[in-house]
């Protein structure tokens, strides 16, 4: 009988072939696991921001891609054990209720001593996901990879980081991948006047290893160039290469300061040949490879 995590449904996995990484993922119980997957299949916030809907299908496409990718026994250190906690049951009529459910489920995973990794889903869902950590970890700071600052005051996929600052008391927030072409002067001014900083990726490693605080890390797939990642809510015509994103995910996994991680805005209806989903699976595995470098 699968372990009950509040407000979740069992993970909808396709067949998981022996020899693939996915065959090692536990779905019934978290014993022996260090990392937990949590699907966030909701794009209500994307629709509210007039983005391209479809990210509600992101967790399903992610698992389908991961089922066909990655070896069971990699060269070097073995994978950390992963528990799949399933998918949140969203309330598509009430965004705040969906957010409450995300926070409750994430709190349960933290109570089990697991490092939660969320797969979404609209980027607003980073707010309730991180809120669970912020309620018990202070000081908490954040790093996110996104061309958008996402500091809108109104509910929607662009709200997450303003809400985290205003409601959860973050002590610092760094954005990497910023594009001045898709952010208003008003939003940038609010961000910088409330403790936010635009980061240079050459300093990412130092930022992730800064002492005296814990971190969350959020990777919005639209930080990646649309040539490589068309299946997102808002395509980026001049974004990162997959290699840059892989390095960022690996560094996040390797940092002992990082207490949760998410990969957001995977939108399968717009994903030619499933290549964005496959890239998302690759970035998750890059995070896990980094995790194996931790000393604890």
C-alpha positions as CSV (number, residue, x, y, z in Angstrom):
1,X,0.0,0.0,0.0
2,X,1.6,3.3,-1.0
3,X,2.5,5.7,1.8
4,X,-0.3,8.4,2.0
5,X,1.0,11.9,1.3
6,X,-1.9,14.5,1.7
7,X,-3.6,15.8,-1.4
8,X,-1.8,13.5,-3.8
9,X,-2.7,10.8,-6.3
10,X,-0.3,7.9,-7.2
11,X,2.4,8.6,-9.7
12,X,1.2,7.8,-13.3
13,X,4.3,5.9,-14.4
14,X,4.5,4.2,-17.8
15,X,6.3,0.9,-17.9
16,X,9.8,1.2,-16.3
17,X,12.3,-1.0,-18.0
18,X,15.0,-2.8,-16.1
19,X,18.3,-1.1,-16.6
20,X,16.9,2.4,-16.6
21,X,17.1,4.8,-13.7
22,X,13.4,4.9,-13.3
23,X,13.2,1.3,-12.3
24,X,15.0,2.2,-9.0
25,X,12.4,4.8,-8.0
26,X,10.3,3.8,-5.0
27,X,6.5,4.5,-5.1
28,X,5.2,2.6,-2.0
29,X,7.4,3.8,0.8
30,X,10.3,6.2,1.3
31,X,12.6,4.0,3.5
32,X,16.2,4.3,2.4
33,X,15.4,7.3,0.1
34,X,17.0,10.7,0.3
35,X,15.0,12.6,-2.4
36,X,11.3,12.9,-3.1
37,X,9.6,13.7,-6.4
38,X,6.3,15.6,-6.3
39,X,4.3,16.3,-9.4
40,X,2.5,19.7,-9.6
41,X,0.0,19.2,-12.5
42,X,-1.6,22.6,-12.6
43,X,-1.4,25.6,-15.0
44,X,-4.2,27.8,-13.6
45,X,-1.6,30.5,-12.9
46,X,-0.3,30.3,-16.4
47,X,-3.8,31.0,-17.8
48,X,-4.3,33.8,-15.3
49,X,-1.1,35.4,-16.7
50,X,-2.4,34.8,-20.3
51,X,0.4,32.4,-21.0
52,X,0.2,29.2,-23.1
53,X,-1.7,26.5,-21.1
54,X,-0.4,23.0,-21.1
55,X,2.0,22.9,-18.1
56,X,-0.6,20.9,-16.2
57,X,0.6,17.9,-18.3
58,X,4.2,18.5,-17.3
59,X,4.6,15.9,-14.6
60,X,3.2,13.2,-16.8
61,X,5.5,14.0,-19.7
62,X,8.4,14.3,-17.4
63,X,7.9,10.7,-16.0
64,X,7.4,9.4,-19.5
65,X,10.7,10.9,-20.6
66,X,12.5,9.8,-17.4
67,X,11.2,6.2,-17.9
68,X,13.3,6.0,-21.1
69,X,16.4,7.9,-19.9
70,X,19.3,7.3,-17.6
71,X,21.0,4.1,-16.7
72,X,20.3,2.1,-13.5
73,X,23.9,1.9,-12.5
74,X,25.9,5.0,-13.6
75,X,29.6,5.2,-13.7
76,X,31.1,6.6,-10.5
77,X,28.8,7.1,-7.5
78,X,25.4,5.4,-7.4
79,X,22.2,7.4,-7.7
80,X,20.6,8.5,-4.4
81,X,17.4,6.6,-3.8
82,X,14.3,8.5,-4.9
83,X,10.7,8.2,-3.6
84,X,7.9,9.4,-5.9
85,X,5.2,10.9,-3.8
86,X,2.8,11.2,-6.7
87,X,0.9,14.2,-8.1
88,X,-0.9,17.0,-6.2
89,X,-4.7,17.0,-6.8
90,X,-5.2,20.6,-7.9
91,X,-8.4,22.6,-7.4
92,X,-8.8,24.3,-10.8
93,X,-11.4,26.6,-9.4
94,X,-9.4,27.9,-6.5
95,X,-5.7,28.7,-6.9
96,X,-5.2,29.4,-3.2
97,X,-6.6,26.0,-2.3
98,X,-4.2,24.3,-4.8
99,X,-1.4,26.2,-3.2
100,X,-2.5,25.1,0.3
101,X,-2.4,21.5,-0.9
102,X,1.1,21.9,-2.3
103,X,2.4,23.3,1.0
104,X,0.8,20.5,3.0
105,X,2.2,17.7,0.8
106,X,5.7,19.3,0.8
107,X,5.6,19.6,4.6
108,X,4.9,15.9,4.8
109,X,8.0,15.1,2.7
110,X,10.2,17.4,4.8
111,X,8.9,15.7,7.9
112,X,10.1,12.4,6.4
113,X,13.6,13.9,6.1
114,X,13.5,13.9,2.3
115,X,14.8,16.6,-0.1
116,X,11.7,17.5,-2.2
117,X,12.0,18.0,-5.9
118,X,8.9,19.4,-7.6
119,X,8.0,19.1,-11.3
120,X,5.5,21.5,-12.7
121,X,3.3,23.0,-13.6
122,X,3.0,26.8,-13.5
123,X,5.8,28.7,-11.8
124,X,3.4,30.2,-9.2
125,X,3.6,26.7,-7.6
126,X,7.1,27.4,-6.5
127,X,5.6,29.7,-3.9
128,X,3.6,27.1,-2.0
129,X,6.3,24.5,-2.5
130,X,9.0,26.8,-0.9
131,X,6.6,28.1,1.7
132,X,6.7,24.7,3.3
133,X,10.4,25.0,3.8
134,X,10.3,28.7,4.8
135,X,8.0,27.9,7.7
136,X,10.7,25.9,9.4
137,X,14.0,27.1,7.9
138,X,15.3,30.6,8.7
139,X,17.2,32.4,7.4
140,X,16.2,31.1,4.0
141,X,17.3,32.5,0.7
142,X,16.6,31.6,-2.9
143,X,18.2,31.2,-6.3
144,X,16.1,30.9,-9.5
145,X,16.9,30.5,-13.2
146,X,14.3,32.4,-15.2
147,X,14.3,35.2,-17.8
148,X,11.3,36.6,-15.8
149,X,11.5,38.1,-12.3
150,X,8.0,36.8,-11.5
151,X,7.2,39.6,-9.0
152,X,3.7,40.4,-10.1
153,X,1.4,41.4,-7.2
154,X,-1.7,39.6,-8.7
155,X,-2.3,35.8,-8.5
156,X,-0.8,33.9,-11.5
157,X,2.3,32.2,-12.7
158,X,4.3,35.5,-12.3
159,X,3.6,35.9,-8.6
160,X,5.9,33.4,-6.9
161,X,8.9,35.4,-5.9
162,X,7.1,38.5,-4.7
163,X,4.9,36.3,-2.6
164,X,7.9,34.5,-1.1
165,X,9.5,37.9,-0.2
166,X,6.3,39.4,1.2
167,X,4.8,36.4,2.9
168,X,7.7,34.2,3.8
169,X,10.4,36.7,4.8
170,X,13.2,35.6,2.5
171,X,16.5,37.1,3.5
172,X,17.8,37.2,-0.1
173,X,16.9,36.2,-3.6
174,X,19.1,35.9,-6.7
175,X,17.8,35.6,-10.3
176,X,20.0,34.1,-13.1
177,X,19.1,34.2,-16.7
178,X,17.3,37.6,-16.5
179,X,16.2,39.3,-19.7
180,X,15.5,43.0,-19.7
181,X,13.2,42.5,-22.7
182,X,10.5,40.7,-20.8
183,X,10.5,42.5,-17.5
184,X,9.0,45.9,-16.7
185,X,11.1,48.7,-15.1
186,X,8.6,48.7,-12.3
187,X,9.1,45.0,-11.6
188,X,12.9,45.3,-11.6
189,X,12.8,48.3,-9.3
190,X,10.5,46.4,-6.9
191,X,12.8,43.4,-7.0
192,X,16.0,45.2,-6.3
193,X,14.5,47.4,-3.6
194,X,13.3,44.3,-1.8
195,X,16.6,42.5,-1.5
196,X,16.7,40.9,-5.0
197,X,19.8,40.7,-7.1
198,X,20.5,39.9,-10.8
199,X,23.2,37.3,-10.9
200,X,26.0,36.6,-13.3
201,X,26.2,32.9,-13.8
202,X,30.0,32.9,-13.5
203,X,29.3,33.5,-9.8
204,X,26.6,30.9,-9.4
205,X,28.8,28.3,-7.6
206,X,29.9,30.8,-5.0
207,X,26.3,31.9,-4.5
208,X,25.2,28.4,-3.9
209,X,28.0,27.7,-1.4
210,X,27.6,30.9,0.6
211,X,27.5,30.0,4.3
212,X,25.1,30.8,7.1
213,X,21.8,30.2,5.3
214,X,19.8,27.6,3.6
215,X,18.6,27.9,0.0
216,X,15.9,26.8,-2.4
217,X,16.6,26.6,-6.1
218,X,14.0,26.9,-8.9
219,X,14.6,26.2,-12.6
220,X,12.0,27.5,-15.0
221,X,12.6,25.7,-18.3
222,X,12.0,28.9,-20.2
223,X,15.4,30.0,-19.1
224,X,16.6,27.7,-21.9
225,X,16.7,28.8,-25.5
226,X,13.5,27.9,-27.5
227,X,15.6,26.0,-30.0
228,X,16.3,23.4,-27.3
229,X,13.1,23.9,-25.1
230,X,10.1,24.7,-27.2
231,X,7.7,23.0,-24.7
232,X,7.4,25.7,-22.2
233,X,4.7,28.3,-21.2
234,X,6.7,31.2,-22.6
235,X,9.4,30.4,-25.2
236,X,12.8,32.2,-24.9
237,X,14.3,33.2,-28.2
238,X,17.7,34.0,-26.6
239,X,18.1,31.7,-23.6
240,X,20.6,29.4,-22.1
241,X,22.1,26.4,-23.7
242,X,21.3,22.9,-22.2
243,X,24.9,22.8,-21.1
244,X,24.5,25.9,-19.0
245,X,21.3,24.5,-17.5
246,X,22.9,21.2,-16.8
247,X,25.8,22.9,-15.0
248,X,23.3,24.9,-12.9
249,X,21.3,21.9,-11.9
250,X,24.4,19.9,-11.0
251,X,25.7,22.8,-8.8
252,X,22.3,23.0,-7.1
253,X,22.4,19.3,-6.4
254,X,26.0,19.4,-5.0
255,X,25.3,22.3,-2.6
256,X,24.6,21.2,0.9
257,X,22.8,24.5,1.4
258,X,20.1,23.6,-1.1
259,X,17.0,22.1,0.7
260,X,14.6,21.9,-2.2
261,X,14.6,22.1,-6.0
262,X,12.0,22.4,-8.7
263,X,11.8,22.2,-12.5
264,X,8.8,24.2,-13.8
265,X,6.7,25.2,-16.8
266,X,7.1,22.0,-18.8
267,X,4.3,22.3,-21.4
268,X,3.9,19.1,-23.4
269,X,1.3,20.3,-26.0
270,X,4.0,22.7,-27.3
271,X,6.9,20.2,-27.1
272,X,8.0,19.1,-30.5
273,X,9.2,15.4,-30.4
274,X,9.1,15.5,-26.6
275,X,12.6,17.1,-26.5
276,X,11.8,19.5,-23.7
277,X,10.5,16.7,-21.5
278,X,13.7,14.7,-22.2
279,X,15.8,17.7,-21.3
280,X,13.8,18.1,-18.0
281,X,14.6,14.5,-17.2
282,X,18.3,15.1,-18.0
283,X,18.3,18.1,-15.7
284,X,16.8,16.1,-12.9
285,X,19.5,13.5,-13.3
286,X,22.1,16.2,-13.3
287,X,20.8,17.5,-10.0
288,X,20.9,13.9,-8.6
289,X,24.5,13.5,-9.8
290,X,25.4,16.7,-8.0
291,X,23.6,15.4,-4.9
292,X,26.0,12.4,-4.8
293,X,28.8,14.9,-4.2
294,X,27.4,16.0,-0.9
295,X,29.4,14.9,2.1
296,X,26.4,14.2,4.4
